[in-house]
Amino acid sequence: MKIEIVSGSPRQNSVTHRVALHLKGAIESRSEHEVGIINLKENVFPILDSVFTSPDAAPEALRPVARRIFAADAFIIVTPEYNGSYSPAMQNLFDHFPKQQRKVFGLATASPGALGGIRAAMQLQQFVMALFGIPSPYMLVTPQVDKKFDAEGNLIDPAFEKSVDLFLNEFLWLAEKVVEAKVEA
């Protein structure tokens, strides 16, 4: 299965990206799945002017990311909370592509604050359903992210490991079942 983690902050020193790095390593350590990170700091999409119907329909500079979006079986979105919502850059990315039917989305939010992006997490569920994706009901809400992960994505708060494990176990179970059902159909 191909999983793309969308690191949804375009900011230079994003603390949210720490979560994306950790999730990538954790999935790779427990499965054979192919995992990539689409970092929106490095992959800047223009304001939406067209939907790419295939990777070749994307502008040359965006084709590598377009190929990954089309090839992905599942996604994990990791976003900060901006003014009570998710990252506009992350939405702009997905707006450039057709609906993501029958693809599972793991939803993770992160904030240096005490609420961990919970308002963004609730809106992400609606966003994923608007994409015709399947949101995993177990979300990873990460308050005080700068005290839970270091800059390389290493978990520095052992008490948070249980939350990460539950999130990944449930996301992987659901994504594997959906991919399996699509193969059988």
N, C-alpha and C positions, 0 to 999 in steps of 0.2 A: 504494500500500500504506500502511496506517495502522500506525505503530509507536508503542507506548507504552513509555517508559522509566520504570520504577518506582524512584524514589529511596528506598531502603528504610530510611533512618534517620530516626526521629522527633526526633532531637536538634536543639536550636536551632542550634548551630554545626557541623553535620555536615561533616566533610572528605570523606565519601563523596559528598555531593551535587556536589562539584566534578567528579567523574568523569561523573556524569549530565549536567551542563551541557556538558562537553566533547563527549561522545558525541552529544548532540543537534545541536550545531553542526557536528560532523564529518559526520554523516549528511546534514544539510541542504545542506552545501557540495558533496556528491558525488552527490546524487540528487534526485529529484522527490518522494520519499516524504514523507508527512505525519507529523511527529514531535511527540509531546507528552511532558511529564514529569508523572507523578503523584508528587507529593512527599508522603511520609507525615508530614512535619512539619505540613503544612497540611490533609491529608485523613485525619482520625483516624476509624477505624472502631471501633465498639464491640466488646466481646468477642462472639465468634460466638454468635448465638442462632437464626439462620436463614440459609438459602442463598437468594440472590436469583435467581429464575428468569427475570427480565427486568428491564430498567432501571426499569420502573414498579413493580416489586415492592419496590424499595429505598425506604427512608425518603426523604422529600423532600430533605433536606440532602445525601444521598449519591447522588442520581440523576445529577448531572453526571458523577461518576466512574464510576458503573455504566454509563452510556451509552458512555463511552470504553472500558471493559473489554470490553463486548460487541462494540463496533465494531472493536476492534484485530485486525489480521491477524497481528501478531507483537509480542513483548515483549523488552525488555532489563531484566533485574533487576540493580540495582546495590546491593549490601549491604555493610555492615561485618561484621566478625566479632565476635559476642558470645559469649563463653565457648565458643569452638570451634565455633560454629554461625552460621547466618544470622539475620537480624533477625526477631524474633517478630512485629513490626508488619507486615512484608512478608507473612509467612505468613498472618496474620490477614486481610489484604486479600484474598488469593486464596481463602481458605477461604469467603468470603462468596459465591462465584460457582461456577457449574457447571464441570465439567471443561473444559480448554482444548484439546480435540482438534484435531489438525492445525495447531497454532500453534507457530511456532518461538520459542524463547527464547534470547537471548544472555545469558550469565552473567558478571557482573563483580563482583569483590570488591575491597575497599580497606581498608587499615589503615595507621596510622602506623608499625607495626612492620615487622620484616624479612621476615615470611612473607606479608604482603599479603592475608591472609584465605583462604589455600589450604584450610584445613579447612572453612570455610564453602562454598567453591566445590565441593568434593567432595560435600557434603550437598545443595547446590542441584541437582546433577544428579539425585539421587534424588527430590527434591521435585518437580521439573518432570515427571519421568516418572510420578509419582503423580498429577499433574494431567492426564495423557495428552498433555502437550506434547512437543515435540521439542527437546531441548537441543542447541544448536550445540556441536560438540566442541571448538571453539577458545574457551577462556575468557580473560578479561582479569583477571589477578591483579595487583593494584597494591600492592606494598610501598612504604612511606614515601610515601604518597599526598600528604602535606603538602609534600613536596619535589618532586613531579611536576606538581601543578596548583595554581594560585592560587585565591583565593576565588571568582573569576568563571568558573572552569573553563578557563582558559588553560593550555596545556601549557608548563611552565617547565623541563622536562627533555627536551631534544631527543632524547636516546638512547631515550626511551620511545615515541616516535612510531611506530617500526616495530611494536611490540607492539599499539598501538591500531589501526594500519592493518590488520594481519593479522586481528585480532579482527573488525573491522567488515567487511572484505572477505568473510570466510568466513560471518559471520552474514547479511549482505545476500544473498549468493549463495544460501544455503540457504533463507532466508525467501522470496525471489523465486521459487525453484523450487517450493516448497510452495504458495504462493499461485497460481502458474500452473497447477499440477496440479489444484488445487481448482476453478479456473475451467473447466478442460477436462473435469472429471468430470461 
